Amino acid sequence: MVHRDGPLALSQAGSSTYTIATQPGLHMDDLETRRRRASYRAHHRGTKEMDVLVGRFADARLPAYRIEQLDSFERLLTLPDPALQQWIFSGKGYGGHEFEDLVNDVRAFHGLEDEAS
């Protein structure tokens, strides 16, 4: 088996292929591709402030995200910048929403959690 970047670095003794999956039917390459795409989208939101806020959070968190967390983060990226920016800066208006835990995590990451009233 030849990887897209060249031959595998690991010894392939006794096996002609390796399959690394985090969940049945999902290969590690698929998950890594989704993480890279989500990172790109997080860094290219449309406003510089959101590029920095969401992009830096993505850099720190995406590598460890499981599929369910990545699904939620990808859905968060579909929100319009004004709404997401208001949630992150004000700490209001998203209670009970699907993204409540994720927005709280972004706020905590940037040290904004204590500013909510």
N, CA, C and O atoms as CSV, one atom per row, in Angstrom:
chain,resi,resn,atom,element,x,y,z
A,1,MET,N,N,0.843,-1.176,0.000
A,1,MET,CA,C,0.000,0.000,0.000
A,1,MET,C,C,0.888,1.239,0.000
A,1,MET,O,O,1.843,1.325,0.772
A,2,VAL,N,N,0.575,2.187,-0.859
A,2,VAL,CA,C,1.335,3.425,-0.917
A,2,VAL,C,C,0.438,4.569,-0.489
A,2,VAL,O,O,-0.655,4.755,-1.022
A,3,HIS,N,N,0.910,5.325,0.471
A,3,HIS,CA,C,0.178,6.488,0.960
A,3,HIS,C,C,0.270,7.603,-0.059
A,3,HIS,O,O,1.196,7.627,-0.871
A,4,ARG,N,N,-0.684,8.534,-0.028
A,4,ARG,CA,C,-0.679,9.627,-1.000
A,4,ARG,C,C,0.582,10.477,-0.916
A,4,ARG,O,O,0.947,11.142,-1.886
A,5,ASP,N,N,1.264,10.459,0.259
A,5,ASP,CA,C,2.494,11.220,0.429
A,5,ASP,C,C,3.742,10.379,0.199
A,5,ASP,O,O,4.855,10.846,0.441
A,6,GLY,N,N,3.570,9.155,-0.262
A,6,GLY,CA,C,4.708,8.270,-0.502
A,6,GLY,C,C,4.563,6.988,0.275
A,6,GLY,O,O,3.499,6.722,0.834
A,7,PRO,N,N,5.616,6.179,0.323
A,7,PRO,CA,C,5.549,4.906,1.023
A,7,PRO,C,C,5.323,5.100,2.517
A,7,PRO,O,O,5.730,6.106,3.099
A,8,LEU,N,N,4.670,4.122,3.120
A,8,LEU,CA,C,4.438,4.166,4.558
A,8,LEU,C,C,5.750,4.082,5.312
A,8,LEU,O,O,6.674,3.382,4.896
A,9,ALA,N,N,5.828,4.793,6.418
A,9,ALA,CA,C,7.033,4.784,7.225
A,9,ALA,C,C,7.095,3.546,8.112
A,9,ALA,O,O,8.182,3.118,8.499
A,10,LEU,N,N,5.953,2.972,8.434
A,10,LEU,CA,C,5.915,1.795,9.290
A,10,LEU,C,C,6.211,0.534,8.492
A,10,LEU,O,O,5.924,0.455,7.298
A,11,SER,N,N,6.779,-0.433,9.161
A,11,SER,CA,C,7.019,-1.724,8.528
A,11,SER,C,C,5.686,-2.385,8.243
A,11,SER,O,O,4.766,-2.324,9.058
A,12,GLN,N,N,5.585,-3.007,7.098
A,12,GLN,CA,C,4.355,-3.688,6.729
A,12,GLN,C,C,4.542,-5.200,6.784
A,12,GLN,O,O,3.872,-5.935,6.059
A,13,ALA,N,N,5.427,-5.655,7.619
A,13,ALA,CA,C,5.699,-7.086,7.728
A,13,ALA,C,C,4.422,-7.836,8.067
A,13,ALA,O,O,3.746,-7.522,9.047
A,14,GLY,N,N,4.102,-8.818,7.259
A,14,GLY,CA,C,2.954,-9.679,7.509
A,14,GLY,C,C,1.633,-9.107,7.043
A,14,GLY,O,O,0.603,-9.765,7.194
A,15,SER,N,N,1.619,-7.925,6.490
A,15,SER,CA,C,0.365,-7.338,6.048
A,15,SER,C,C,0.626,-6.422,4.863
A,15,SER,O,O,1.641,-5.729,4.804
A,16,SER,N,N,-0.300,-6.433,3.933
A,16,SER,CA,C,-0.124,-5.562,2.775
A,16,SER,C,C,-0.841,-4.228,2.953
A,16,SER,O,O,-0.562,-3.285,2.212
A,17,THR,N,N,-1.764,-4.121,3.923
A,17,THR,CA,C,-2.465,-2.864,4.171
A,17,THR,C,C,-2.695,-2.669,5.658
A,17,THR,O,O,-2.658,-3.619,6.440
A,18,TYR,N,N,-2.930,-1.442,6.029
A,18,TYR,CA,C,-3.309,-1.090,7.396
A,18,TYR,C,C,-4.597,-0.298,7.322
A,18,TYR,O,O,-4.750,0.569,6.461
A,19,THR,N,N,-5.517,-0.589,8.215
A,19,THR,CA,C,-6.748,0.177,8.307
A,19,THR,C,C,-6.855,0.709,9.725
A,19,THR,O,O,-6.939,-0.061,10.681
A,20,ILE,N,N,-6.851,2.017,9.855
A,20,ILE,CA,C,-6.993,2.654,11.147
A,20,ILE,C,C,-8.333,3.354,11.127
A,20,ILE,O,O,-8.554,4.265,10.328
A,21,ALA,N,N,-9.215,2.938,11.992
A,21,ALA,CA,C,-10.544,3.534,12.035
A,21,ALA,C,C,-10.893,3.924,13.458
A,21,ALA,O,O,-10.575,3.201,14.402
A,22,THR,N,N,-11.544,5.061,13.615
A,22,THR,CA,C,-11.976,5.490,14.937
A,22,THR,C,C,-13.380,4.975,15.223
A,22,THR,O,O,-13.748,4.777,16.381
A,23,GLN,N,N,-14.154,4.760,14.188
A,23,GLN,CA,C,-15.481,4.184,14.302
A,23,GLN,C,C,-15.684,3.297,13.095
A,23,GLN,O,O,-15.058,3.513,12.058
A,24,PRO,N,N,-16.547,2.302,13.207
A,24,PRO,CA,C,-16.782,1.428,12.057
A,24,PRO,C,C,-17.139,2.235,10.816
A,24,PRO,O,O,-18.022,3.092,10.851
A,25,GLY,N,N,-16.456,1.954,9.741
A,25,GLY,CA,C,-16.751,2.599,8.467
A,25,GLY,C,C,-16.096,3.949,8.256
A,25,GLY,O,O,-16.226,4.526,7.176
A,26,LEU,N,N,-15.396,4.471,9.252
A,26,LEU,CA,C,-14.751,5.769,9.091
A,26,LEU,C,C,-13.249,5.592,9.234
A,26,LEU,O,O,-12.760,5.179,10.285
A,27,HIS,N,N,-12.539,5.900,8.195
A,27,HIS,CA,C,-11.087,5.792,8.217
A,27,HIS,C,C,-10.479,7.062,8.786
A,27,HIS,O,O,-11.074,8.136,8.702
A,28,MET,N,N,-9.302,6.937,9.360
A,28,MET,CA,C,-8.625,8.076,9.969
A,28,MET,C,C,-8.427,9.193,8.948
A,28,MET,O,O,-8.555,10.368,9.293
A,29,ASP,N,N,-8.118,8.846,7.695
A,29,ASP,CA,C,-7.930,9.877,6.675
A,29,ASP,C,C,-9.199,10.709,6.483
A,29,ASP,O,O,-9.124,11.919,6.273
A,30,ASP,N,N,-10.364,10.058,6.554
A,30,ASP,CA,C,-11.625,10.784,6.408
A,30,ASP,C,C,-11.816,11.774,7.553
A,30,ASP,O,O,-12.230,12.912,7.333
A,31,LEU,N,N,-11.516,11.342,8.763
A,31,LEU,CA,C,-11.641,12.207,9.930
A,31,LEU,C,C,-10.650,13.363,9.863
A,31,LEU,O,O,-11.003,14.505,10.160
A,32,GLU,N,N,-9.427,13.072,9.478
A,32,GLU,CA,C,-8.413,14.125,9.352
A,32,GLU,C,C,-8.791,15.127,8.260
A,32,GLU,O,O,-8.554,16.326,8.414
A,33,THR,N,N,-9.364,14.656,7.182
A,33,THR,CA,C,-9.808,15.557,6.115
A,33,THR,C,C,-10.904,16.478,6.629
A,33,THR,O,O,-10.894,17.677,6.348
A,34,ARG,N,N,-11.840,15.930,7.372
A,34,ARG,CA,C,-12.905,16.762,7.948
A,34,ARG,C,C,-12.335,17.773,8.924
A,34,ARG,O,O,-12.777,18.921,8.948
A,35,ARG,N,N,-11.360,17.370,9.732
A,35,ARG,CA,C,-10.738,18.301,10.674
A,35,ARG,C,C,-10.039,19.434,9.925
A,35,ARG,O,O,-10.162,20.598,10.307
A,36,ARG,N,N,-9.308,19.102,8.863
A,36,ARG,CA,C,-8.617,20.148,8.089
A,36,ARG,C,C,-9.613,21.104,7.442
A,36,ARG,O,O,-9.396,22.315,7.435
A,37,ARG,N,N,-10.695,20.569,6.902
A,37,ARG,CA,C,-11.715,21.425,6.295
A,37,ARG,C,C,-12.364,22.335,7.334
A,37,ARG,O,O,-12.575,23.522,7.085
A,38,ALA,N,N,-12.678,21.774,8.494
A,38,ALA,CA,C,-13.276,22.580,9.564
A,38,ALA,C,C,-12.305,23.657,10.031
A,38,ALA,O,O,-12.718,24.781,10.319
A,39,SER,N,N,-11.030,23.329,10.108
A,39,SER,CA,C,-10.025,24.317,10.503
A,39,SER,C,C,-9.961,25.451,9.479
A,39,SER,O,O,-9.912,26.625,9.845
A,40,TYR,N,N,-9.963,25.096,8.221
A,40,TYR,CA,C,-9.928,26.118,7.167
A,40,TYR,C,C,-11.148,27.029,7.277
A,40,TYR,O,O,-11.026,28.252,7.220
A,41,ARG,N,N,-12.325,26.423,7.434
A,41,ARG,CA,C,-13.555,27.220,7.547
A,41,ARG,C,C,-13.537,28.091,8.798
A,41,ARG,O,O,-14.054,29.208,8.782
A,42,ALA,N,N,-12.948,27.590,9.880
A,42,ALA,CA,C,-12.868,28.366,11.117
A,42,ALA,C,C,-11.962,29.572,10.954
A,42,ALA,O,O,-12.197,30.612,11.569
A,43,HIS,N,N,-10.928,29.447,10.133
A,43,HIS,CA,C,-9.977,30.544,9.914
A,43,HIS,C,C,-10.419,31.504,8.817
A,43,HIS,O,O,-9.801,32.551,8.624
A,44,HIS,N,N,-11.469,31.163,8.107
A,44,HIS,CA,C,-11.952,31.995,6.992
A,44,HIS,C,C,-13.454,32.246,7.152
A,44,HIS,O,O,-14.250,31.876,6.289
A,45,ARG,N,N,-13.826,32.869,8.255
A,45,ARG,CA,C,-15.219,33.106,8.587
A,45,ARG,C,C,-15.818,34.264,7.805
A,45,ARG,O,O,-16.991,34.217,7.434
A,46,GLY,N,N,-15.041,35.286,7.553
A,46,GLY,CA,C,-15.567,36.455,6.862
A,46,GLY,C,C,-15.200,37.752,7.558
A,46,GLY,O,O,-15.094,38.794,6.911
A,47,THR,N,N,-15.006,37.701,8.869
A,47,THR,CA,C,-14.511,38.872,9.583
A,47,THR,C,C,-13.244,38.464,10.319
A,47,THR,O,O,-13.111,37.328,10.775
A,48,LYS,N,N,-12.327,39.395,10.425
A,48,LYS,CA,C,-11.036,39.100,11.054
A,48,LYS,C,C,-11.206,38.659,12.512
A,48,LYS,O,O,-10.513,37.755,12.978
A,49,GLU,N,N,-12.129,39.302,13.222
A,49,GLU,CA,C,-12.348,38.952,14.623
A,49,GLU,C,C,-12.777,37.504,14.775
A,49,GLU,O,O,-12.279,36.780,15.637
A,50,MET,N,N,-13.709,37.094,13.923
A,50,MET,CA,C,-14.201,35.713,14.006
A,50,MET,C,C,-13.159,34.722,13.493
A,50,MET,O,O,-13.071,33.599,13.991
A,51,ASP,N,N,-12.369,35.132,12.499
A,51,ASP,CA,C,-11.275,34.266,12.037
A,51,ASP,C,C,-10.344,33.939,13.195
A,51,ASP,O,O,-9.918,32.796,13.361
A,52,VAL,N,N,-10.036,34.952,13.992
A,52,VAL,CA,C,-9.114,34.761,15.121
A,52,VAL,C,C,-9.784,33.956,16.232
A,52,VAL,O,O,-9.213,32.979,16.717
A,53,LEU,N,N,-10.981,34.352,16.635
A,53,LEU,CA,C,-11.660,33.674,17.734
A,53,LEU,C,C,-11.922,32.198,17.438
A,53,LEU,O,O,-11.544,31.322,18.216
A,54,VAL,N,N,-12.557,31.941,16.332
A,54,VAL,CA,C,-12.944,30.571,16.011
A,54,VAL,C,C,-11.738,29.777,15.493
A,54,VAL,O,O,-11.612,28.587,15.780
A,55,GLY,N,N,-10.856,30.429,14.736
A,55,GLY,CA,C,-9.689,29.743,14.185
A,55,GLY,C,C,-8.723,29.258,15.248
A,55,GLY,O,O,-8.256,28.121,15.187
A,56,ARG,N,N,-8.417,30.101,16.220
A,56,ARG,CA,C,-7.502,29.689,17.288
A,56,ARG,C,C,-8.114,28.584,18.145
A,56,ARG,O,O,-7.425,27.657,18.568
A,57,PHE,N,N,-9.405,28.696,18.391
A,57,PHE,CA,C,-10.092,27.635,19.128
A,57,PHE,C,C,-9.993,26.325,18.353
A,57,PHE,O,O,-9.704,25.276,18.930
A,58,ALA,N,N,-10.233,26.389,17.058
A,58,ALA,CA,C,-10.165,25.180,16.223
A,58,ALA,C,C,-8.764,24.575,16.248
A,58,ALA,O,O,-8.616,23.357,16.357
A,59,ASP,N,N,-7.746,25.408,16.147
A,59,ASP,CA,C,-6.372,24.897,16.187
A,59,ASP,C,C,-6.098,24.104,17.460
A,59,ASP,O,O,-5.409,23.084,17.434
A,60,ALA,N,N,-6.640,24.581,18.562
A,60,ALA,CA,C,-6.386,23.940,19.851
A,60,ALA,C,C,-7.253,22.701,20.079
A,60,ALA,O,O,-6.804,21.738,20.702
A,61,ARG,N,N,-8.480,22.717,19.585
A,61,ARG,CA,C,-9.425,21.654,19.943
A,61,ARG,C,C,-9.647,20.575,18.884
A,61,ARG,O,O,-9.844,19.410,19.230
A,62,LEU,N,N,-9.620,20.936,17.614
A,62,LEU,CA,C,-9.966,19.974,16.565
A,62,LEU,C,C,-9.132,18.696,16.571
A,62,LEU,O,O,-9.693,17.626,16.336
A,63,PRO,N,N,-7.831,18.747,16.827
A,63,PRO,CA,C,-7.058,17.502,16.772
A,63,PRO,C,C,-7.558,16.412,17.722
A,63,PRO,O,O,-7.351,15.228,17.459
A,64,ALA,N,N,-8.202,16.790,18.807
A,64,ALA,CA,C,-8.681,15.803,19.778
A,64,ALA,C,C,-10.170,15.498,19.632
A,64,ALA,O,O,-10.684,14.624,20.331
A,65,TYR,N,N,-10.866,16.188,18.752
A,65,TYR,CA,C,-12.308,16.006,18.631
A,65,TYR,C,C,-12.670,14.629,18.081
A,65,TYR,O,O,-12.074,14.137,17.123
A,66,ARG,N,N,-13.674,14.027,18.725
A,66,ARG,CA,C,-14.269,12.797,18.221
A,66,ARG,C,C,-15.288,13.200,17.158
A,66,ARG,O,O,-15.548,14.384,16.942
A,67,ILE,N,N,-15.848,12.208,16.511
A,67,ILE,CA,C,-16.785,12.457,15.409
A,67,ILE,C,C,-17.975,13.313,15.837
A,67,ILE,O,O,-18.346,14.253,15.135
A,68,GLU,N,N,-18.572,12.995,16.976
A,68,GLU,CA,C,-19.752,13.738,17.424
A,68,GLU,C,C,-19.405,15.202,17.682
A,68,GLU,O,O,-20.179,16.096,17.341
A,69,GLN,N,N,-18.248,15.443,18.279
A,69,GLN,CA,C,-17.819,16.816,18.556
A,69,GLN,C,C,-17.534,17.555,17.251
A,69,GLN,O,O,-17.870,18.731,17.111
A,70,LEU,N,N,-16.919,16.869,16.306
A,70,LEU,CA,C,-16.632,17.478,15.010
A,70,LEU,C,C,-17.931,17.798,14.272
A,70,LEU,O,O,-18.045,18.846,13.635
A,71,ASP,N,N,-18.908,16.897,14.358
A,71,ASP,CA,C,-20.219,17.167,13.744
A,71,ASP,C,C,-20.823,18.464,14.290
A,71,ASP,O,O,-21.307,19.303,13.530
A,72,SER,N,N,-20.789,18.612,15.599
A,72,SER,CA,C,-21.344,19.809,16.234
A,72,SER,C,C,-20.570,21.058,15.825
A,72,SER,O,O,-21.172,22.092,15.534
A,73,PHE,N,N,-19.234,20.969,15.801
A,73,PHE,CA,C,-18.418,22.120,15.416
A,73,PHE,C,C,-18.689,22.511,13.963
A,73,PHE,O,O,-18.760,23.699,13.647
A,74,GLU,N,N,-18.839,21.529,13.083
A,74,GLU,CA,C,-19.144,21.835,11.679
A,74,GLU,C,C,-20.498,22.535,11.557
A,74,GLU,O,O,-20.651,23.446,10.743
A,75,ARG,N,N,-21.479,22.119,12.359
A,75,ARG,CA,C,-22.781,22.799,12.338
A,75,ARG,C,C,-22.655,24.225,12.871
A,75,ARG,O,O,-23.294,25.141,12.353
A,76,LEU,N,N,-21.826,24.416,13.911
A,76,LEU,CA,C,-21.594,25.752,14.455
A,76,LEU,C,C,-21.024,26.676,13.372
A,76,LEU,O,O,-21.372,27.855,13.308
A,77,LEU,N,N,-20.160,26.139,12.537
A,77,LEU,CA,C,-19.533,26.952,11.484
A,77,LEU,C,C,-20.530,27.441,10.440
A,77,LEU,O,O,-20.215,28.344,9.665
A,78,THR,N,N,-21.726,26.861,10.409
A,78,THR,CA,C,-22.734,27.310,9.440
A,78,THR,C,C,-23.511,28.529,9.928
A,78,THR,O,O,-24.251,29.146,9.162
A,79,LEU,N,N,-23.340,28.875,11.210
A,79,LEU,CA,C,-24.036,30.043,11.755
A,79,LEU,C,C,-23.462,31.333,11.185
A,79,LEU,O,O,-22.264,31.413,10.913
A,80,PRO,N,N,-24.305,32.338,11.003
A,80,PRO,CA,C,-23.808,33.636,10.523
A,80,PRO,C,C,-22.908,34.289,11.572
A,80,PRO,O,O,-23.138,34.159,12.774
A,81,ASP,N,N,-21.888,34.989,11.100
A,81,ASP,CA,C,-20.935,35.648,11.994
A,81,ASP,C,C,-21.589,36.559,13.036
A,81,ASP,O,O,-21.218,36.487,14.208
A,82,PRO,N,N,-22.547,37.413,12.658
A,82,PRO,CA,C,-23.112,38.318,13.670
A,82,PRO,C,C,-23.718,37.582,14.870
A,82,PRO,O,O,-23.515,37.990,16.013
A,83,ALA,N,N,-24.454,36.511,14.616
A,83,ALA,CA,C,-25.069,35.763,15.713
A,83,ALA,C,C,-24.013,35.081,16.574
A,83,ALA,O,O,-24.060,35.163,17.802
A,84,LEU,N,N,-23.075,34.418,15.940
A,84,LEU,CA,C,-22.038,33.714,16.682
A,84,LEU,C,C,-21.157,34.692,17.460
A,84,LEU,O,O,-20.783,34.431,18.604
A,85,GLN,N,N,-20.835,35.803,16.835
A,85,GLN,CA,C,-20.013,36.811,17.507
A,85,GLN,C,C,-20.733,37.362,18.734
A,85,GLN,O,O,-20.113,37.552,19.780
A,86,GLN,N,N,-22.028,37.618,18.617
A,86,GLN,CA,C,-22.801,38.122,19.761
A,86,GLN,C,C,-22.800,37.093,20.887
A,86,GLN,O,O,-22.619,37.450,22.052
A,87,TRP,N,N,-22.997,35.836,20.554
A,87,TRP,CA,C,-22.994,34.785,21.577
A,87,TRP,C,C,-21.646,34.723,22.294
A,87,TRP,O,O,-21.588,34.631,23.520
A,88,ILE,N,N,-20.574,34.773,21.519
A,88,ILE,CA,C,-19.239,34.639,22.118
A,88,ILE,C,C,-18.906,35.850,22.988
A,88,ILE,O,O,-18.431,35.686,24.112
A,89,PHE,N,N,-19.145,37.049,22.491
A,89,PHE,CA,C,-18.768,38.249,23.237
A,89,PHE,C,C,-19.720,38.569,24.392
A,89,PHE,O,O,-19.274,38.967,25.468
A,90,SER,N,N,-21.017,38.399,24.175
A,90,SER,CA,C,-21.971,38.786,25.210
A,90,SER,C,C,-22.227,37.680,26.231
A,90,SER,O,O,-22.525,37.954,27.393
A,91,GLY,N,N,-22.111,36.447,25.793
A,91,GLY,CA,C,-22.426,35.333,26.678
A,91,GLY,C,C,-23.920,35.180,26.911
A,91,GLY,O,O,-24.339,34.543,27.877
A,92,LYS,N,N,-24.722,35.760,26.029
A,92,LYS,CA,C,-26.178,35.728,26.173
A,92,LYS,C,C,-26.830,35.281,24.871
A,92,LYS,O,O,-26.258,35.396,23.787
A,93,GLY,N,N,-28.057,34.764,25.021
A,93,GLY,CA,C,-28.871,34.474,23.846
A,93,GLY,C,C,-28.737,33.076,23.283
A,93,GLY,O,O,-29.434,32.741,22.326
A,94,TYR,N,N,-27.877,32.254,23.835
A,94,TYR,CA,C,-27.719,30.903,23.288
A,94,TYR,C,C,-28.067,29.820,24.301
A,94,TYR,O,O,-27.903,28.632,24.024
A,95,GLY,N,N,-28.548,30.227,25.477
A,95,GLY,CA,C,-28.930,29.255,26.503
A,95,GLY,C,C,-29.987,28.300,25.976
A,95,GLY,O,O,-30.967,28.726,25.364
A,96,GLY,N,N,-29.792,27.016,26.211
A,96,GLY,CA,C,-30.724,26.005,25.743
A,96,GLY,C,C,-30.572,25.653,24.276
A,96,GLY,O,O,-31.266,24.765,23.780
A,97,HIS,N,N,-29.689,26.324,23.582
A,97,HIS,CA,C,-29.452,26.073,22.163
A,97,HIS,C,C,-28.534,24.875,21.997
A,97,HIS,O,O,-27.785,24.526,22.910
A,98,GLU,N,N,-28.591,24.257,20.850
A,98,GLU,CA,C,-27.749,23.100,20.523
A,98,GLU,C,C,-26.264,23.372,20.776
A,98,GLU,O,O,-25.521,22.458,21.136
A,99,PHE,N,N,-25.838,24.594,20.595
A,99,PHE,CA,C,-24.423,24.938,20.675
A,99,PHE,C,C,-24.005,25.524,22.021
A,99,PHE,O,O,-22.899,26.053,22.137
A,100,GLU,N,N,-24.850,25.444,23.025
A,100,GLU,CA,C,-24.562,26.072,24.310
A,100,GLU,C,C,-23.212,25.628,24.878
A,100,GLU,O,O,-22.400,26.471,25.258
A,101,ASP,N,N,-22.964,24.328,24.940
A,101,ASP,CA,C,-21.700,23.835,25.502
A,101,ASP,C,C,-20.503,24.255,24.655
A,101,ASP,O,O,-19.446,24.598,25.186
A,102,LEU,N,N,-20.675,24.225,23.346
A,102,LEU,CA,C,-19.578,24.589,22.446
A,102,LEU,C,C,-19.254,26.081,22.553
A,102,LEU,O,O,-18.082,26.455,22.597
A,103,VAL,N,N,-20.267,26.923,22.594
A,103,VAL,CA,C,-20.030,28.366,22.740
A,103,VAL,C,C,-19.386,28.654,24.093
A,103,VAL,O,O,-18.479,29.482,24.185
A,104,ASN,N,N,-19.849,27.976,25.144
A,104,ASN,CA,C,-19.222,28.143,26.457
A,104,ASN,C,C,-17.756,27.724,26.423
A,104,ASN,O,O,-16.916,28.352,27.067
A,105,ASP,N,N,-17.449,26.676,25.683
A,105,ASP,CA,C,-16.060,26.226,25.549
A,105,ASP,C,C,-15.216,27.268,24.808
A,105,ASP,O,O,-14.078,27.535,25.194
A,106,VAL,N,N,-15.771,27.851,23.752
A,106,VAL,CA,C,-15.056,28.907,23.013
A,106,VAL,C,C,-14.822,30.105,23.933
A,106,VAL,O,O,-13.728,30.669,23.957
A,107,ARG,N,N,-15.839,30.487,24.681
A,107,ARG,CA,C,-15.713,31.621,25.607
A,107,ARG,C,C,-14.651,31.340,26.663
A,107,ARG,O,O,-13.825,32.204,26.959
A,108,ALA,N,N,-14.669,30.142,27.228
A,108,ALA,CA,C,-13.682,29.777,28.252
A,108,ALA,C,C,-12.281,29.748,27.664
A,108,ALA,O,O,-11.328,30.182,28.311
A,109,PHE,N,N,-12.147,29.246,26.454
A,109,PHE,CA,C,-10.853,29.180,25.784
A,109,PHE,C,C,-10.230,30.570,25.664
A,109,PHE,O,O,-9.022,30.736,25.832
A,110,HIS,N,N,-11.067,31.566,25.373
A,110,HIS,CA,C,-10.591,32.937,25.201
A,110,HIS,C,C,-10.674,33.767,26.479
A,110,HIS,O,O,-10.423,34.971,26.448
A,111,GLY,N,N,-11.022,33.139,27.599
A,111,GLY,CA,C,-11.083,33.839,28.882
A,111,GLY,C,C,-12.262,34.782,29.016
A,111,GLY,O,O,-12.176,35.774,29.739
A,112,LEU,N,N,-13.351,34.496,28.341
A,112,LEU,CA,C,-14.519,35.379,28.362
A,112,LEU,C,C,-15.624,34.872,29.278
A,112,LEU,O,O,-16.634,35.558,29.434
A,113,GLU,N,N,-15.478,33.707,29.884
A,113,GLU,CA,C,-16.569,33.102,30.628
A,113,GLU,C,C,-16.998,33.906,31.852
A,113,GLU,O,O,-18.164,33.833,32.239
A,114,ASP,N,N,-16.117,34.656,32.463
A,114,ASP,CA,C,-16.453,35.406,33.668
A,114,ASP,C,C,-17.190,36.709,33.371
A,114,ASP,O,O,-17.710,37.351,34.283
A,115,GLU,N,N,-17.235,37.098,32.101
A,115,GLU,CA,C,-17.857,38.373,31.754
A,115,GLU,C,C,-19.364,38.265,31.562
A,115,GLU,O,O,-20.050,39.285,31.485
A,116,ALA,N,N,-19.892,37.039,31.483
A,116,ALA,CA,C,-21.341,36.889,31.284
A,116,ALA,C,C,-22.075,37.292,32.562
A,116,ALA,O,O,-21.610,37.031,33.671
A,117,SER,N,N,-23.212,37.921,32.385
A,117,SER,CA,C,-23.975,38.332,33.579
A,117,SER,C,C,-25.268,37.591,33.644
A,117,SER,O,O,-26.050,37.795,34.573
